[in-house]
Amino acid sequence: DYAGGPDINKTAKYILWKFMQANRARLGIYPHLTQATDTRNIIFVFAAVKETILQNALKETGIL
């Protein structure tokens, strides 16, 4: 149902909006727009994801 054309910024905003609409549990969403060929940025994104997963696991177990 996207009708914003080939504009990358409009497309990214639309995709983020769709994720936010689907987020019924109101979980934290931390969007990262990157190219898969930018290895430095991919490393950063994966580190951020791992940190979030670890923090959530520690909170669920009561450690934090």
Gaussian input, Z-matrix of N, CA and C with variables (Angstrom, degrees):
# hf/3-21g

backbone

0 1
 N
 C     1     B1
 C     2     B2     1     A1
 N     3     B3     2     A2     1     D1
 C     4     B4     3     A3     2     D2
 C     5     B5     4     A4     3     D3
 N     6     B6     5     A5     4     D4
 C     7     B7     6     A6     5     D5
 C     8     B8     7     A7     6     D6
 N     9     B9     8     A8     7     D7
 C    10    B10     9     A9     8     D8
 C    11    B11    10    A10     9     D9
 N    12    B12    11    A11    10    D10
 C    13    B13    12    A12    11    D11
 C    14    B14    13    A13    12    D12
 N    15    B15    14    A14    13    D13
 C    16    B16    15    A15    14    D14
 C    17    B17    16    A16    15    D15
 N    18    B18    17    A17    16    D16
 C    19    B19    18    A18    17    D17
 C    20    B20    19    A19    18    D18
 N    21    B21    20    A20    19    D19
 C    22    B22    21    A21    20    D20
 C    23    B23    22    A22    21    D21
 N    24    B24    23    A23    22    D22
 C    25    B25    24    A24    23    D23
 C    26    B26    25    A25    24    D24
 N    27    B27    26    A26    25    D25
 C    28    B28    27    A27    26    D26
 C    29    B29    28    A28    27    D27
 N    30    B30    29    A29    28    D28
 C    31    B31    30    A30    29    D29
 C    32    B32    31    A31    30    D30
 N    33    B33    32    A32    31    D31
 C    34    B34    33    A33    32    D32
 C    35    B35    34    A34    33    D33
 N    36    B36    35    A35    34    D34
 C    37    B37    36    A36    35    D35
 C    38    B38    37    A37    36    D36
 N    39    B39    38    A38    37    D37
 C    40    B40    39    A39    38    D38
 C    41    B41    40    A40    39    D39
 N    42    B42    41    A41    40    D40
 C    43    B43    42    A42    41    D41
 C    44    B44    43    A43    42    D42
 N    45    B45    44    A44    43    D43
 C    46    B46    45    A45    44    D44
 C    47    B47    46    A46    45    D45
 N    48    B48    47    A47    46    D46
 C    49    B49    48    A48    47    D47
 C    50    B50    49    A49    48    D48
 N    51    B51    50    A50    49    D49
 C    52    B52    51    A51    50    D50
 C    53    B53    52    A52    51    D51
 N    54    B54    53    A53    52    D52
 C    55    B55    54    A54    53    D53
 C    56    B56    55    A55    54    D54
 N    57    B57    56    A56    55    D55
 C    58    B58    57    A57    56    D56
 C    59    B59    58    A58    57    D57
 N    60    B60    59    A59    58    D58
 C    61    B61    60    A60    59    D59
 C    62    B62    61    A61    60    D60
 N    63    B63    62    A62    61    D61
 C    64    B64    63    A63    62    D62
 C    65    B65    64    A64    63    D63
 N    66    B66    65    A65    64    D64
 C    67    B67    66    A66    65    D65
 C    68    B68    67    A67    66    D66
 N    69    B69    68    A68    67    D67
 C    70    B70    69    A69    68    D68
 C    71    B71    70    A70    69    D69
 N    72    B72    71    A71    70    D70
 C    73    B73    72    A72    71    D71
 C    74    B74    73    A73    72    D72
 N    75    B75    74    A74    73    D73
 C    76    B76    75    A75    74    D74
 C    77    B77    76    A76    75    D75
 N    78    B78    77    A77    76    D76
 C    79    B79    78    A78    77    D77
 C    80    B80    79    A79    78    D78
 N    81    B81    80    A80    79    D79
 C    82    B82    81    A81    80    D80
 C    83    B83    82    A82    81    D81
 N    84    B84    83    A83    82    D82
 C    85    B85    84    A84    83    D83
 C    86    B86    85    A85    84    D84
 N    87    B87    86    A86    85    D85
 C    88    B88    87    A87    86    D86
 C    89    B89    88    A88    87    D87
 N    90    B90    89    A89    88    D88
 C    91    B91    90    A90    89    D89
 C    92    B92    91    A91    90    D90
 N    93    B93    92    A92    91    D91
 C    94    B94    93    A93    92    D92
 C    95    B95    94    A94    93    D93
 N    96    B96    95    A95    94    D94
 C    97    B97    96    A96    95    D95
 C    98    B98    97    A97    96    D96
 N    99    B99    98    A98    97    D97
 C   100   B100    99    A99    98    D98
 C   101   B101   100   A100    99    D99
 N   102   B102   101   A101   100   D100
 C   103   B103   102   A102   101   D101
 C   104   B104   103   A103   102   D102
 N   105   B105   104   A104   103   D103
 C   106   B106   105   A105   104   D104
 C   107   B107   106   A106   105   D105
 N   108   B108   107   A107   106   D106
 C   109   B109   108   A108   107   D107
 C   110   B110   109   A109   108   D108
 N   111   B111   110   A110   109   D109
 C   112   B112   111   A111   110   D110
 C   113   B113   112   A112   111   D111
 N   114   B114   113   A113   112   D112
 C   115   B115   114   A114   113   D113
 C   116   B116   115   A115   114   D114
 N   117   B117   116   A116   115   D115
 C   118   B118   117   A117   116   D116
 C   119   B119   118   A118   117   D117
 N   120   B120   119   A119   118   D118
 C   121   B121   120   A120   119   D119
 C   122   B122   121   A121   120   D120
 N   123   B123   122   A122   121   D121
 C   124   B124   123   A123   122   D122
 C   125   B125   124   A124   123   D123
 N   126   B126   125   A125   124   D124
 C   127   B127   126   A126   125   D125
 C   128   B128   127   A127   126   D126
 N   129   B129   128   A128   127   D127
 C   130   B130   129   A129   128   D128
 C   131   B131   130   A130   129   D129
 N   132   B132   131   A131   130   D130
 C   133   B133   132   A132   131   D131
 C   134   B134   133   A133   132   D132
 N   135   B135   134   A134   133   D133
 C   136   B136   135   A135   134   D134
 C   137   B137   136   A136   135   D135
 N   138   B138   137   A137   136   D136
 C   139   B139   138   A138   137   D137
 C   140   B140   139   A139   138   D138
 N   141   B141   140   A140   139   D139
 C   142   B142   141   A141   140   D140
 C   143   B143   142   A142   141   D141
 N   144   B144   143   A143   142   D142
 C   145   B145   144   A144   143   D143
 C   146   B146   145   A145   144   D144
 N   147   B147   146   A146   145   D145
 C   148   B148   147   A147   146   D146
 C   149   B149   148   A148   147   D147
 N   150   B150   149   A149   148   D148
 C   151   B151   150   A150   149   D149
 C   152   B152   151   A151   150   D150
 N   153   B153   152   A152   151   D151
 C   154   B154   153   A153   152   D152
 C   155   B155   154   A154   153   D153
 N   156   B156   155   A155   154   D154
 C   157   B157   156   A156   155   D155
 C   158   B158   157   A157   156   D156
 N   159   B159   158   A158   157   D157
 C   160   B160   159   A159   158   D158
 C   161   B161   160   A160   159   D159
 N   162   B162   161   A161   160   D160
 C   163   B163   162   A162   161   D161
 C   164   B164   163   A163   162   D162
 N   165   B165   164   A164   163   D163
 C   166   B166   165   A165   164   D164
 C   167   B167   166   A166   165   D165
 N   168   B168   167   A167   166   D166
 C   169   B169   168   A168   167   D167
 C   170   B170   169   A169   168   D168
 N   171   B171   170   A170   169   D169
 C   172   B172   171   A171   170   D170
 C   173   B173   172   A172   171   D171
 N   174   B174   173   A173   172   D172
 C   175   B175   174   A174   173   D173
 C   176   B176   175   A175   174   D174
 N   177   B177   176   A176   175   D175
 C   178   B178   177   A177   176   D176
 C   179   B179   178   A178   177   D177
 N   180   B180   179   A179   178   D178
 C   181   B181   180   A180   179   D179
 C   182   B182   181   A181   180   D180
 N   183   B183   182   A182   181   D181
 C   184   B184   183   A183   182   D182
 C   185   B185   184   A184   183   D183
 N   186   B186   185   A185   184   D184
 C   187   B187   186   A186   185   D185
 C   188   B188   187   A187   186   D186
 N   189   B189   188   A188   187   D187
 C   190   B190   189   A189   188   D188
 C   191   B191   190   A190   189   D189

   B1=1.4474
   B2=1.5335
   B3=1.3308
   B4=1.4653
   B5=1.5204
   B6=1.3335
   B7=1.4675
   B8=1.5211
   B9=1.3285
   B10=1.4549
   B11=1.5106
   B12=1.3147
   B13=1.4542
   B14=1.5183
   B15=1.3404
   B16=1.4650
   B17=1.5311
   B18=1.3107
   B19=1.4687
   B20=1.5273
   B21=1.3350
   B22=1.4659
   B23=1.5258
   B24=1.3264
   B25=1.4644
   B26=1.5222
   B27=1.3232
   B28=1.4647
   B29=1.5233
   B30=1.3141
   B31=1.4593
   B32=1.5231
   B33=1.3238
   B34=1.4662
   B35=1.5218
   B36=1.3288
   B37=1.4683
   B38=1.5220
   B39=1.3217
   B40=1.4599
   B41=1.5312
   B42=1.3281
   B43=1.4650
   B44=1.5241
   B45=1.3270
   B46=1.4628
   B47=1.5220
   B48=1.3316
   B49=1.4645
   B50=1.5277
   B51=1.3489
   B52=1.4638
   B53=1.5347
   B54=1.3334
   B55=1.4591
   B56=1.5215
   B57=1.3225
   B58=1.4615
   B59=1.5314
   B60=1.3097
   B61=1.4600
   B62=1.5297
   B63=1.3188
   B64=1.4600
   B65=1.5260
   B66=1.3079
   B67=1.4647
   B68=1.5260
   B69=1.3106
   B70=1.4705
   B71=1.5220
   B72=1.3105
   B73=1.4654
   B74=1.5197
   B75=1.3237
   B76=1.4759
   B77=1.5283
   B78=1.3237
   B79=1.4564
   B80=1.5165
   B81=1.3214
   B82=1.4584
   B83=1.5184
   B84=1.3059
   B85=1.4601
   B86=1.5182
   B87=1.3223
   B88=1.4558
   B89=1.5250
   B90=1.3128
   B91=1.4728
   B92=1.5236
   B93=1.3222
   B94=1.4598
   B95=1.5208
   B96=1.3005
   B97=1.4595
   B98=1.5198
   B99=1.3190
   B100=1.4576
   B101=1.5207
   B102=1.2994
   B103=1.4604
   B104=1.5213
   B105=1.3000
   B106=1.4640
   B107=1.5207
   B108=1.3235
   B109=1.4606
   B110=1.5217
   B111=1.3199
   B112=1.4678
   B113=1.5256
   B114=1.3224
   B115=1.4632
   B116=1.5227
   B117=1.3189
   B118=1.4709
   B119=1.5231
   B120=1.3101
   B121=1.4569
   B122=1.5268
   B123=1.3138
   B124=1.4642
   B125=1.5270
   B126=1.3141
   B127=1.4700
   B128=1.5200
   B129=1.3374
   B130=1.4627
   B131=1.5260
   B132=1.3178
   B133=1.4651
   B134=1.5243
   B135=1.3222
   B136=1.4607
   B137=1.5252
   B138=1.3126
   B139=1.4672
   B140=1.5250
   B141=1.3177
   B142=1.4645
   B143=1.5243
   B144=1.3119
   B145=1.4656
   B146=1.5230
   B147=1.3312
   B148=1.4636
   B149=1.5243
   B150=1.3258
   B151=1.4674
   B152=1.5226
   B153=1.3093
   B154=1.4611
   B155=1.5213
   B156=1.3147
   B157=1.4652
   B158=1.5226
   B159=1.3242
   B160=1.4616
   B161=1.5245
   B162=1.3256
   B163=1.4661
   B164=1.5291
   B165=1.3171
   B166=1.4646
   B167=1.5209
   B168=1.3230
   B169=1.4605
   B170=1.5243
   B171=1.3232
   B172=1.4684
   B173=1.5232
   B174=1.3140
   B175=1.4712
   B176=1.5216
   B177=1.3339
   B178=1.4619
   B179=1.5212
   B180=1.3249
   B181=1.4615
   B182=1.5220
   B183=1.3290
   B184=1.4515
   B185=1.5154
   B186=1.3002
   B187=1.4616
   B188=1.5197
   B189=1.3132
   B190=1.4715
   B191=1.5034
   A1=112.08
   A2=118.51
   A3=122.13
   A4=109.56
   A5=116.34
   A6=120.39
   A7=111.70
   A8=117.39
   A9=120.87
   A10=115.62
   A11=117.52
   A12=119.66
   A13=112.55
   A14=116.62
   A15=120.88
   A16=114.83
   A17=119.18
   A18=122.39
   A19=109.79
   A20=117.70
   A21=122.02
   A22=112.50
   A23=117.77
   A24=120.12
   A25=111.43
   A26=117.22
   A27=120.30
   A28=110.40
   A29=115.66
   A30=120.18
   A31=110.87
   A32=117.26
   A33=121.38
   A34=110.89
   A35=117.52
   A36=120.95
   A37=111.21
   A38=116.13
   A39=120.18
   A40=110.83
   A41=116.75
   A42=120.07
   A43=110.52
   A44=117.65
   A45=120.76
   A46=110.65
   A47=116.92
   A48=121.23
   A49=110.52
   A50=116.90
   A51=120.65
   A52=111.03
   A53=117.38
   A54=120.41
   A55=110.65
   A56=117.19
   A57=120.78
   A58=110.78
   A59=117.57
   A60=121.54
   A61=111.34
   A62=117.37
   A63=121.95
   A64=112.55
   A65=118.06
   A66=123.72
   A67=110.49
   A68=116.75
   A69=120.88
   A70=112.78
   A71=117.24
   A72=120.82
   A73=111.52
   A74=116.61
   A75=123.00
   A76=111.81
   A77=114.61
   A78=120.11
   A79=109.43
   A80=116.82
   A81=120.65
   A82=110.61
   A83=116.47
   A84=121.70
   A85=107.41
   A86=115.52
   A87=121.50
   A88=108.51
   A89=116.75
   A90=119.24
   A91=112.60
   A92=115.10
   A93=122.45
   A94=107.92
   A95=116.94
   A96=121.32
   A97=107.66
   A98=115.55
   A99=119.70
   A100=110.46
   A101=115.35
   A102=121.39
   A103=107.65
   A104=116.11
   A105=119.89
   A106=111.99
   A107=117.75
   A108=120.04
   A109=112.77
   A110=117.89
   A111=122.35
   A112=107.53
   A113=116.66
   A114=120.77
   A115=113.49
   A116=118.21
   A117=119.65
   A118=110.66
   A119=116.46
   A120=119.50
   A121=111.34
   A122=117.43
   A123=120.51
   A124=109.96
   A125=117.71
   A126=121.42
   A127=109.88
   A128=117.61
   A129=121.81
   A130=110.91
   A131=116.95
   A132=121.05
   A133=110.31
   A134=117.86
   A135=120.11
   A136=111.56
   A137=118.11
   A138=120.89
   A139=110.38
   A140=117.06
   A141=120.94
   A142=110.71
   A143=117.08
   A144=121.00
   A145=110.34
   A146=117.53
   A147=120.64
   A148=111.04
   A149=117.07
   A150=121.13
   A151=110.76
   A152=117.06
   A153=121.09
   A154=110.87
   A155=116.92
   A156=120.54
   A157=110.53
   A158=117.65
   A159=121.70
   A160=111.12
   A161=117.03
   A162=120.84
   A163=110.91
   A164=116.80
   A165=120.37
   A166=111.40
   A167=117.40
   A168=120.78
   A169=110.95
   A170=117.13
   A171=120.56
   A172=111.36
   A173=117.61
   A174=120.92
   A175=110.84
   A176=116.86
   A177=120.64
   A178=112.32
   A179=117.57
   A180=120.52
   A181=112.37
   A182=116.94
   A183=120.67
   A184=114.39
   A185=118.09
   A186=120.94
   A187=110.35
   A188=116.71
   A189=121.04
   A190=110.73
   D1=5.18
   D2=177.67
   D3=-72.32
   D4=133.33
   D5=-178.66
   D6=-132.39
   D7=25.25
   D8=-175.76
   D9=-88.45
   D10=3.30
   D11=179.14
   D12=78.67
   D13=-165.23
   D14=-174.55
   D15=-86.14
   D16=12.71
   D17=-179.35
   D18=-70.72
   D19=118.44
   D20=-175.50
   D21=-62.42
   D22=-38.15
   D23=-179.34
   D24=-68.53
   D25=-42.28
   D26=177.15
   D27=-64.30
   D28=-40.30
   D29=179.59
   D30=-63.48
   D31=-45.84
   D32=179.81
   D33=-62.28
   D34=-43.16
   D35=178.55
   D36=-62.60
   D37=-39.40
   D38=179.17
   D39=-64.99
   D40=-45.91
   D41=179.84
   D42=-62.00
   D43=-42.92
   D44=177.11
   D45=-61.51
   D46=-42.60
   D47=178.59
   D48=-59.36
   D49=-42.19
   D50=178.99
   D51=-62.99
   D52=-41.15
   D53=176.91
   D54=-63.08
   D55=-42.73
   D56=-179.51
   D57=-64.25
   D58=-37.88
   D59=177.82
   D60=-65.50
   D61=-34.32
   D62=-178.97
   D63=-82.21
   D64=-9.42
   D65=-174.76
   D66=-84.56
   D67=69.74
   D68=-176.26
   D69=-70.52
   D70=-25.99
   D71=179.21
   D72=-81.75
   D73=-2.72
   D74=-179.79
   D75=56.43
   D76=41.97
   D77=175.79
   D78=-73.39
   D79=156.01
   D80=177.80
   D81=-67.88
   D82=128.35
   D83=176.80
   D84=-116.18
   D85=126.70
   D86=-178.61
   D87=-122.69
   D88=89.01
   D89=-174.31
   D90=-72.56
   D91=143.79
   D92=176.10
   D93=-134.22
   D94=116.99
   D95=177.00
   D96=-98.06
   D97=119.98
   D98=-176.26
   D99=-150.63
   D100=170.72
   D101=172.48
   D102=-103.32
   D103=138.55
   D104=-178.70
   D105=-64.22
   D106=-19.82
   D107=-179.90
   D108=-85.70
   D109=-7.05
   D110=177.54
   D111=-88.44
   D112=86.23
   D113=-171.54
   D114=-62.39
   D115=-34.30
   D116=178.78
   D117=-63.38
   D118=-42.61
   D119=-179.42
   D120=-71.71
   D121=-36.40
   D122=177.20
   D123=-62.90
   D124=-41.31
   D125=176.96
   D126=-60.29
   D127=-42.77
   D128=178.11
   D129=-62.44
   D130=-45.88
   D131=-178.54
   D132=-63.01
   D133=-45.80
   D134=179.36
   D135=-63.66
   D136=-36.99
   D137=176.96
   D138=-64.21
   D139=-41.41
   D140=178.74
   D141=-64.74
   D142=-40.67
   D143=178.63
   D144=-65.12
   D145=-45.22
   D146=178.52
   D147=-60.47
   D148=-41.36
   D149=179.04
   D150=-62.29
   D151=-42.80
   D152=179.31
   D153=-63.99
   D154=-44.17
   D155=178.87
   D156=-62.15
   D157=-43.80
   D158=178.92
   D159=-62.40
   D160=-46.55
   D161=179.72
   D162=-59.61
   D163=-44.41
   D164=179.68
   D165=-64.07
   D166=-40.79
   D167=179.14
   D168=-64.83
   D169=-41.78
   D170=179.11
   D171=-65.86
   D172=-37.50
   D173=177.39
   D174=-66.71
   D175=-42.08
   D176=-178.84
   D177=-65.10
   D178=-30.64
   D179=179.96
   D180=-87.50
   D181=-5.64
   D182=178.68
   D183=86.43
   D184=4.29
   D185=179.24
   D186=-70.29
   D187=-35.24
   D188=176.95
   D189=-108.26

